[in-house]
Every structure is written in structure tokens, then in C-alpha cells.
Amino acid sequence: MPIVQTNVTKLTIHYPDGSKGRLIYGKCVLTDALRDTPAYTCALGKVGSHWFPADSTVDQWLDETQFDAYVDLGRSVGAAAAASGRS
């Protein structure tokens, strides 16, 4: 199971008129920050799908554990993106 260092990256956009913009990109991947969470437990294959967090969108019937894992992962990515935007 691949674990990455960060699930958020911040990029600077340079426009032709000289102005700059910021793009904050978050992706639902597992990081070390998610240890001891439902998302990490689900990814280990102890419960839920062995494809987590890349379950097919064809399967819309998540059990409670899978749902909690996706919520947990989404909150983690959202919090990291918000923190990145403040810095």
C-alpha cells in the first residue's frame, strides 16, 4: 500500500499580464498523518475494500466503515488544503 508524504500541493500561476495566482491541489491519497484513523484501517484491507481510496464509482453501496473512511480522508485533505492556503 503506497503512502505519500503529502496529499496537498500549492502552485503559483504566472499570468501573461504579470499577475500571479495560487492553485491549491488536494488529492485523496493516504499519508502518514492518517495513521490510526478509519481511512488507514480501511486501506490496510482489514475492513472494507482493498482498493481504498480508489474504489470504483460504479459501486455506490458503501458500508458504514467504508463511508467513515472516505469522510475521514476527505476531512484530512480539506484541512491540509485549508492550512496550505493560510501559509
TIZALUM-381673 format. One record per residue (C-alpha): residue number from 0; z, x, y. Coordinates in steps of 0.2 Angstrom, whole numbers, plus 2048, in hexadecimal, padded with zeros to 3 digits. Layout:
BEGIN
num = NUM, up = Z, east = X, north = Y
...
***
This chain:
BEGIN
num = 0, up = 800, east = 800, north = 800
num = 1, up = 7FA, east = 808, north = 810
num = 2, up = 807, east = 809, north = 81E
num = 3, up = 801, east = 80E, north = 830
num = 4, up = 80B, east = 816, north = 83E
num = 5, up = 807, east = 808, north = 84B
num = 6, up = 7FF, east = 7F7, north = 84B
num = 7, up = 7FB, east = 7F7, north = 85E
num = 8, up = 7F0, east = 802, north = 868
num = 9, up = 7EE, east = 802, north = 87B
num = 10, up = 7DD, east = 807, north = 882
num = 11, up = 7D7, east = 80A, north = 894
num = 12, up = 7C6, east = 802, north = 899
num = 13, up = 7BC, east = 80A, north = 8A6
num = 14, up = 7B0, east = 7FE, north = 8AF
num = 15, up = 7A0, east = 804, north = 8B9
num = 16, up = 7A8, east = 7FF, north = 8CA
num = 17, up = 7B6, east = 80C, north = 8C7
num = 18, up = 7C3, east = 800, north = 8C3
num = 19, up = 7CE, east = 801, north = 8B3
num = 20, up = 7D4, east = 7F4, north = 8A7
num = 21, up = 7E0, east = 7F4, north = 898
num = 22, up = 7DD, east = 7EE, north = 886
num = 23, up = 7EB, east = 7EC, north = 87B
num = 24, up = 7E6, east = 7EA, north = 869
num = 25, up = 7F1, east = 7E4, north = 85B
num = 26, up = 7ED, east = 7E3, north = 849
num = 27, up = 7F8, east = 7DB, north = 83B
num = 28, up = 7FB, east = 7EA, north = 830
num = 29, up = 80B, east = 7F1, north = 829
num = 30, up = 815, east = 7FE, north = 832
num = 31, up = 825, east = 807, north = 82E
num = 32, up = 82E, east = 7FC, north = 83B
num = 33, up = 82B, east = 7ED, north = 82F
num = 34, up = 836, east = 7F4, north = 821
num = 35, up = 843, east = 7E8, north = 81A
num = 36, up = 83A, east = 7D9, north = 821
num = 37, up = 831, east = 7CA, north = 817
num = 38, up = 820, east = 7D2, north = 81C
num = 39, up = 824, east = 7E3, north = 814
num = 40, up = 82B, east = 7DA, north = 804
num = 41, up = 81C, east = 7CF, north = 803
num = 42, up = 811, east = 7DF, north = 804
num = 43, up = 81A, east = 7E8, north = 7F7
num = 44, up = 814, east = 7DA, north = 7EB
num = 45, up = 825, east = 7D5, north = 7E6
num = 46, up = 821, east = 7C3, north = 7ED
num = 47, up = 812, east = 7BA, north = 7F3
num = 48, up = 801, east = 7C2, north = 7F3
num = 49, up = 7FC, east = 7D4, north = 7EF
num = 50, up = 7EF, east = 7D3, north = 7FC
num = 51, up = 7FB, east = 7D1, north = 80B
num = 52, up = 7F8, east = 7D2, north = 819
num = 53, up = 7E5, east = 7D0, north = 815
num = 54, up = 7E6, east = 7BF, north = 80B
num = 55, up = 7D6, east = 7B6, north = 80C
num = 56, up = 7D5, east = 7A8, north = 818
num = 57, up = 7CD, east = 79D, north = 80A
num = 58, up = 7DF, east = 79B, north = 803
num = 59, up = 7E8, east = 791, north = 810
num = 60, up = 7F7, east = 78C, north = 805
num = 61, up = 804, east = 799, north = 809
num = 62, up = 815, east = 798, north = 800
num = 63, up = 825, east = 799, north = 80B
num = 64, up = 827, east = 7AC, north = 808
num = 65, up = 815, east = 7B0, north = 80C
num = 66, up = 816, east = 7A5, north = 81C
num = 67, up = 826, east = 7AE, north = 821
num = 68, up = 81E, east = 7BF, north = 81E
num = 69, up = 80F, east = 7BA, north = 82A
num = 70, up = 81A, east = 7B4, north = 837
num = 71, up = 825, east = 7C3, north = 836
num = 72, up = 816, east = 7CF, north = 837
num = 73, up = 80E, east = 7C5, north = 846
num = 74, up = 81F, east = 7C6, north = 850
num = 75, up = 81F, east = 7D8, north = 84D
num = 76, up = 80D, east = 7DB, north = 853
num = 77, up = 810, east = 7D0, north = 862
num = 78, up = 820, east = 7D9, north = 867
num = 79, up = 818, east = 7EA, north = 865
num = 80, up = 809, east = 7E4, north = 870
num = 81, up = 815, east = 7DD, north = 87D
num = 82, up = 81F, east = 7ED, north = 87D
num = 83, up = 80F, east = 7F7, north = 87F
num = 84, up = 809, east = 7EC, north = 88D
num = 85, up = 819, east = 7F0, north = 897
num = 86, up = 817, east = 803, north = 895
***
